[in-house]
Amino acid sequence: MLKTFSAGITASLILAASAFAQAGFEVTELEDGISMLANARAGNVAVVEAGDNVILIDTQMPPFLEDLEAAVMDVTGGRAPTLVINTHFHGDHVLGNAHFAALGAGILAHENVAERLANPVQSQLTGRTPEALGEEFLPDILVSQAMMLSRFGVTGEVLHYPDAHTDGDIIVYLTDANIIHMGDLLFSGLFPFIDLDAGGTVNGYIAALDEIIGFTNAETRFIAGHGPLSTRDDLIASRDMLIEGRARVAALVEEGHDLEAIQAAAPLADFHEAWNWGFITTERMVWTFYRDITGLTQ
């Protein structure tokens, strides 16, 4: 029985997957050869077995790598990944790159990921500048807009969405399986982190969700960057929340209110119970909308 599905998951999705614990990770087998690995402490990972290839989508970070490798090996019968795909550049999705590269995996990512890993910028949200990473972490297979995955034995493709969560987001669309790894283009049931310091924008995030909603259907399964295995309805809910939330903050900006006054007005109060979480709180989401609209941080 699945333990982590949202209430909106349909019965057909529940019947199509099974979950079990392995080495600190909950492993959800979506179908033969495709599994989701999650520990609720860093970005969700997927494992895709394709003939001689084992594809690992995102690599989490050092504290979890021993358990992650054990879970991957258990899923694959002892086969190490031959290819890593990074959905974007944030540390909780890429800091295991060097570990799996040392096991023989190539690393595929959007070209902006390589640039940002080598030349990080300070985050206005966290106040921190990440350390530049060495070559062993950097992708060696670069995507500009899209790439078919047939060369790796997979029927599917990676698609780039600019100016969304960051400027280097890709999704991994496994077309035959009707499964998409969204990376951080989906914080399922959570206010999303939109990295305005790394090329992300609210409207770009909305546009990405809108496009993906447009070419998927009710049976598509979505591996969120954070949160449970999700459905198209979860994408629609996230998109609609962002559209409405941004409009509310924009209206207050148009009336001439500064950030302090807008925070006091609590324009997202009715979203708080459902969407607020530890990193992107309701207050931080208001700040994100305000900064995105005005270019100001206070």
Helices and strands as residue ranges (DSSP letters): H 11-15, E 18-22, E 25-31, E 34-38, E 45-50, E 53-57, G 62-64, H 65-76, E 83-85, H 91-94, H 97-102, E 106-110, H 111-118, G 135-137, E 141-143, E 146-148, G 150-152, E 157-161, E 169-174, E 179-187, G 196-198, H 202-215, E 221-226, H 232-254, H 259-265, G 269-271, H 272-275, H 282-294
